[in-house]
Amino acid sequence: MGLSSEPRDAETARFQGKTGDRERLREALSAALRALPADPGNLLFMEWRDDRTTVAGPDGVRSGSRGWTSGLSVRAGLTDPGYAYVAEPRVEDVAAVAAAAVDGTAPLPRGAASPRHHEPPPSAVADWLVRLAAAAGREAPRGFSVRARLVEFDQRILIVADGADPAGDRRVGRRVHLEVRGAAGNRRSVARLDRVLRGDRLPDTNDLEGWASATVERAATRLDAVAPTAGNMPVVFAPGTGGVLVHELIGHALEADAVLEGRSRLARLSTPFDSSMVVIEDPRRGRTPWRIDDEGTPCRATALLRGGRLLSGIHDRRTARLAGAASTGHGRRAGYRDPVLPRLGCTFMAAGTHRPEEGVTSVEQGLFVRRAEAAVADPATGTATLRVTDADQIHEGRLGRSLTTCLLKVKVEDFVNGVDKIASDLAFDTCIGTCVRDGQPLATSVGAPTFRLGVASVVTPKKP
């Protein structure tokens, strides 16, 4: 990790660190942990880099930024936790931060430091982004605009907890967002595509051309979009898209603190539900996966719903102790200054056995959702609201006209009892967003196959 007894000016040197620094840090963290109370505490060092690159315009103008920061935090216990932290720490800060956590004194003076920024260096994936934008530009009719964005995240942690040896983890994620805006006379439209790049392999030319062509074609189709009909109706979700509802209505409702505090309507419903849905939460499959959480606990796949019954919640160490259970490795924090919470990593509905087209052909009049954004849910009331930005009519079992933006409201009872026609085409991260909980943003993944929901409420925007 990038700790040293002397400050460094070069961001890349700070981020990559040196072997000697890592060993000195491990020794200092282990020594400081032995001075903490017996109530399980931990010491966490975080260091991360966030790169953003945007390509826009017919000439492929590239812009971007790089942010990096590091910090050390100490939690003195679980039942009455004391926190202390410091930004851009040195090895000799470790003992002082641990003492501050035990004594309940204020954070050290550098505790409010903010990330530093500079332009990211050229990279092969950024060059690929230019090619993606150029491919969409070639496909786009006159008057259309194209913008492509790449977000790269690289976080490293080193943690000591419960007297165990220091453990480390690296969380890496890359995602691409392509946006095409259409214009023809007074008509306007927008189409968006999101993809997660996993591993070191970049998509090949066929992928690039296919993504560009599909997004431009969708923007052209949406120039003729009409307003949806308001009211209650069946809804079919395209592969991946319905994972947003799985995350909001089931995942958040089974975060253990919500369940223990009586803030989960789902947990209070009688079971079994009338559903063949299987829901799994597995941080190892996320777009920024983790192997251990921010408390040093190895994570694992956790089945939340199967056979119409709720099986488990997701726990950090504090909620696990209160529930008499074991932590599931979901104790996360957005940054070293934030408290640990049980957080979702990758929540998805398992694949079924139906053919994808069965959902649409089984609906007389309804909605086919291609993209949903800005979802919010209240676990206490069991309601979720999605902003649907791309959808089609379903008329007599066939897809009809493209529809303008609307809101979709879903009750948890209708969701767990009304999902059927679950297809075999499981997909992840077709609608990518950041989950914000208690002011803490965290990159999360969702997934689902095509499925039908028996009833949801479509709300059309009011005319100005």
ZAMARGU-4260 file (C-alpha; in steps of 0.2 Angstrom, whole numbers, plus 5000, padded with zeros to 4 digits):
<rodrens>
0) 5000/5000/5000 | 5005/5018/4998 | 5011/5022/5016 | 5028/5030/5019 | 5036/5039/5034
5) 5039/5053/5021 | 5026/5061/5011 | 5027/5058/4992 | 5022/5070/4978 | 5019/5058/4964
10) 5001/5051/4964 | 5006/5035/4955 | 5020/5031/4967 | 5008/5035/4982 | 4995/5023/4974
15) 5006/5009/4970 | 5017/5010/4986 | 5032/4999/4989 | 5035/4982/4997 | 5044/4990/5012
20) 5029/5002/5015 | 5017/4988/5016 | 5027/4977/5028 | 5029/4992/5040 | 5011/4996/5039
25) 5006/4978/5043 | 5017/4978/5058 | 5010/4995/5064 | 4992/4989/5062 | 4995/4973/5071
30) 5003/4982/5085 | 4989/4995/5086 | 4976/4981/5086 | 4983/4973/5102 | 4981/4989/5111
35) 4962/4990/5107 | 4949/4983/5119 | 4943/4965/5118 | 4927/4970/5110 | 4931/4967/5092
40) 4938/4982/5083 | 4947/4984/5067 | 4960/4995/5058 | 4957/4999/5040 | 4969/5007/5027
45) 4960/5012/5011 | 4968/5019/4995 | 4959/5022/4979 | 4960/5029/4962 | 4945/5035/4951
50) 4948/5039/4933 | 4934/5046/4921 | 4936/5049/4903 | 4923/5056/4891 | 4923/5057/4872
55) 4911/5068/4863 | 4907/5077/4847 | 4911/5073/4829 | 4929/5075/4831 | 4930/5063/4846
60) 4936/5077/4859 | 4943/5068/4874 | 4942/5075/4892 | 4945/5067/4908 | 4951/5067/4926
65) 4959/5056/4939 | 4956/5057/4958 | 4965/5048/4971 | 4965/5048/4990 | 4970/5037/5005
70) 4965/5036/5023 | 4966/5026/5039 | 4952/5023/5051 | 4951/5014/5068 | 4935/5007/5076
75) 4938/5003/5094 | 4923/4991/5096 | 4906/4985/5091 | 4894/4988/5105 | 4900/5006/5109
80) 4911/5010/5094 | 4924/5024/5094 | 4930/5030/5078 | 4945/5040/5073 | 4953/5042/5056
85) 4966/5052/5047 | 4969/5056/5028 | 4985/5053/5019 | 4992/5044/5034 | 5010/5040/5038
90) 5015/5024/5046 | 5019/5033/5062 | 5001/5039/5063 | 4994/5022/5066 | 4996/5021/5085
95) 4990/5039/5087 | 4974/5035/5077 | 4971/5020/5088 | 4973/5029/5104 | 4961/5043/5098
100) 4948/5029/5094 | 4949/5022/5112 | 4949/5039/5120 | 4935/5046/5110 | 4945/5061/5105
105) 4943/5071/5089 | 4950/5065/5072 | 4968/5070/5068 | 4970/5086/5059 | 4971/5079/5042
110) 4955/5070/5044 | 4945/5082/5032 | 4957/5080/5017 | 4949/5079/5000 | 4954/5069/4984
115) 4967/5076/4973 | 4964/5077/4954 | 4974/5077/4938 | 4972/5072/4920 | 4972/5053/4918
120) 4986/5046/4907 | 4982/5038/4890 | 4977/5020/4891 | 4972/5006/4879 | 4954/5006/4886
125) 4952/5025/4883 | 4958/5023/4865 | 4945/5010/4863 | 4932/5022/4870 | 4937/5034/4856
130) 4933/5020/4843 | 4916/5016/4851 | 4911/5035/4850 | 4917/5035/4832 | 4908/5020/4827
135) 4892/5027/4834 | 4896/5044/4825 | 4897/5035/4808 | 4880/5026/4811 | 4871/5042/4817
140) 4860/5052/4805 | 4863/5071/4803 | 4858/5080/4819 | 4862/5066/4831 | 4875/5068/4845
145) 4886/5055/4853 | 4895/5055/4870 | 4904/5040/4877 | 4911/5039/4895 | 4922/5027/4904
150) 4923/5026/4923 | 4938/5016/4931 | 4939/5012/4949 | 4953/5004/4958 | 4953/5002/4977
155) 4965/4993/4989 | 4962/4990/5007 | 4973/4982/5021 | 4963/4978/5037 | 4967/4970/5054
160) 4953/4963/5064 | 4951/4951/5079 | 4969/4948/5081 | 4971/4940/5064 | 4984/4943/5052
165) 4982/4958/5041 | 4972/4954/5026 | 4971/4964/5009 | 4959/4965/4995 | 4959/4975/4978
170) 4942/4980/4970 | 4943/4985/4952 | 4929/4990/4941 | 4927/4998/4923 | 4911/5003/4915
175) 4906/5011/4899 | 4891/5022/4895 | 4886/5027/4878 | 4873/5040/4875 | 4865/5045/4858
180) 4854/5060/4857 | 4842/5061/4841 | 4835/5076/4833 | 4823/5078/4818 | 4813/5094/4817
185) 4804/5097/4833 | 4806/5079/4839 | 4820/5074/4852 | 4825/5057/4859 | 4839/5049/4869
190) 4845/5031/4870 | 4858/5025/4882 | 4869/5009/4884 | 4879/5003/4899 | 4892/4989/4899
195) 4904/4983/4912 | 4921/4978/4906 | 4928/4963/4917 | 4946/4957/4917 | 4959/4964/4905
200) 4950/4959/4889 | 4943/4973/4879 | 4927/4970/4868 | 4931/4966/4850 | 4927/4975/4835
205) 4910/4966/4833 | 4905/4971/4850 | 4910/4989/4847 | 4900/4990/4831 | 4885/4981/4838
210) 4884/4992/4853 | 4885/5008/4843 | 4873/5002/4830 | 4860/4996/4843 | 4861/5013/4852
215) 4859/5024/4837 | 4845/5013/4830 | 4836/5015/4847 | 4838/5034/4847 | 4830/5034/4830
220) 4816/5023/4835 | 4812/5034/4850 | 4810/5050/4839 | 4792/5043/4837 | 4789/5039/4855
225) 4771/5042/4862 | 4765/5045/4880 | 4761/5029/4889 | 4744/5025/4896 | 4742/5028/4915
230) 4735/5015/4926 | 4738/4997/4933 | 4744/4984/4921 | 4756/4970/4918 | 4774/4974/4915
235) 4788/4964/4906 | 4806/4968/4910 | 4820/4966/4897 | 4835/4955/4903 | 4845/4964/4917
240) 4833/4978/4919 | 4821/4970/4932 | 4837/4968/4943 | 4834/4986/4949 | 4817/4980/4957
245) 4826/4965/4965 | 4839/4977/4973 | 4826/4989/4979 | 4812/4978/4985 | 4821/4963/4991
250) 4839/4967/4994 | 4836/4983/5004 | 4822/4975/5014 | 4834/4961/5019 | 4848/4972/5025
255) 4849/4966/5043 | 4849/4983/5052 | 4832/4986/5043 | 4825/4969/5048 | 4831/4971/5066
260) 4824/4988/5069 | 4807/4984/5062 | 4809/4994/5046 | 4806/4980/5033 | 4789/4977/5027
265) 4795/4962/5017 | 4801/4953/5033 | 4784/4955/5041 | 4774/4947/5027 | 4768/4930/5029
270) 4776/4916/5018 | 4776/4906/5007 | 4774/4918/4993 | 4766/4913/4977 | 4782/4914/4967
275) 4796/4903/4959 | 4808/4917/4960 | 4826/4914/4967 | 4836/4929/4973 | 4854/4929/4977
280) 4866/4942/4984 | 4884/4939/4980 | 4897/4953/4981 | 4910/4943/4972 | 4900/4945/4955
285) 4898/4964/4956 | 4905/4976/4945 | 4918/4981/4958 | 4918/4964/4967 | 4925/4961/4984
290) 4933/4945/4992 | 4933/4952/5010 | 4922/4966/5017 | 4928/4982/5026 | 4928/4972/5043
295) 4940/4958/5036 | 4926/4945/5034 | 4926/4934/5019 | 4911/4937/5008 | 4900/4923/5001
300) 4884/4921/4991 | 4869/4923/5001 | 4852/4916/4996 | 4838/4929/5000 | 4823/4921/4993
305) 4819/4903/4987 | 4803/4892/4986 | 4792/4907/4991 | 4802/4909/5008 | 4814/4922/5014
310) 4830/4913/5019 | 4842/4926/5026 | 4847/4944/5027 | 4864/4952/5024 | 4875/4955/5039
315) 4890/4965/5045 | 4898/4960/5062 | 4887/4972/5072 | 4870/4965/5065 | 4876/4948/5066
320) 4880/4949/5084 | 4863/4956/5088 | 4854/4943/5078 | 4865/4928/5084 | 4870/4925/5067
325) 4887/4925/5057 | 4892/4940/5046 | 4889/4937/5028 | 4904/4948/5023 | 4893/4963/5018
330) 4900/4976/5030 | 4905/4990/5019 | 4908/5009/5020 | 4910/5022/5006 | 4926/5029/5013
335) 4937/5027/5028 | 4928/5041/5037 | 4911/5032/5036 | 4903/5020/5048 | 4901/5002/5042
340) 4884/4996/5036 | 4877/4980/5029 | 4877/4984/5010 | 4872/4975/4994 | 4885/4970/4982
345) 4877/4961/4967 | 4859/4956/4969 | 4851/4946/4956 | 4836/4935/4951 | 4842/4918/4946
350) 4838/4912/4928 | 4822/4902/4925 | 4816/4890/4911 | 4804/4900/4900 | 4809/4907/4883
355) 4811/4926/4884 | 4797/4930/4872 | 4784/4921/4883 | 4783/4936/4894 | 4777/4948/4880
360) 4766/4935/4871 | 4756/4932/4887 | 4751/4950/4889 | 4736/4958/4881 | 4739/4976/4885
365) 4755/4981/4895 | 4772/4989/4896 | 4789/4982/4891 | 4803/4990/4901 | 4820/4992/4892
370) 4828/5004/4904 | 4825/5011/4921 | 4834/5024/4931 | 4834/5034/4947 | 4825/5020/4957
375) 4820/5023/4975 | 4812/5012/4988 | 4806/5013/5006 | 4808/4996/5015 | 4796/5001/5029
380) 4781/5003/5017 | 4787/4991/5004 | 4785/5002/4989 | 4797/5006/4975 | 4797/5019/4961
385) 4807/5018/4945 | 4809/5031/4932 | 4807/5022/4916 | 4817/5030/4902 | 4814/5018/4888
390) 4799/5006/4886 | 4787/5000/4873 | 4769/4996/4872 | 4763/4978/4873 | 4747/4976/4862
395) 4739/4959/4860 | 4755/4950/4864 | 4766/4960/4852 | 4778/4975/4855 | 4771/4992/4849
400) 4776/5010/4849 | 4791/5017/4859 | 4785/5026/4874 | 4791/5043/4883 | 4797/5043/4900
405) 4786/5038/4914 | 4786/5032/4933 | 4783/5014/4938 | 4777/5011/4956 | 4778/4993/4963
410) 4772/4986/4980 | 4783/4972/4987 | 4767/4961/4989 | 4764/4962/4971 | 4782/4959/4967
415) 4785/4943/4977 | 4768/4936/4972 | 4766/4942/4955 | 4783/4938/4946 | 4782/4924/4933
420) 4787/4919/4916 | 4805/4919/4922 | 4816/4917/4907 | 4834/4909/4905 | 4842/4924/4898
425) 4850/4931/4914 | 4860/4947/4911 | 4869/4960/4923 | 4871/4978/4924 | 4861/4984/4909
430) 4855/4999/4920 | 4870/5005/4930 | 4869/5016/4945 | 4876/5020/4962 | 4867/5015/4977
435) 4866/5028/4991 | 4862/5023/5008 | 4863/5035/5024 | 4873/5047/5013 | 4886/5033/5008
440) 4887/5030/4989 | 4893/5013/4984 | 4895/5005/4966 | 4883/4990/4965 | 4877/4977/4952
445) 4860/4970/4948 | 4854/4956/4937 | 4839/4947/4931 | 4832/4937/4916 | 4817/4943/4906
450) 4801/4941/4917 | 4783/4946/4919 | 4776/4956/4933 | 4757/4954/4935 | 4753/4972/4940
455) 4762/4988/4942 | 4756/5006/4942 | 4761/5017/4927 | 4761/5036/4931 | 4763/5048/4917
460) 4772/5065/4920 | 4760/5080/4922 | 4760/5092/4908 | 4768/5109/4912
</rodrens>
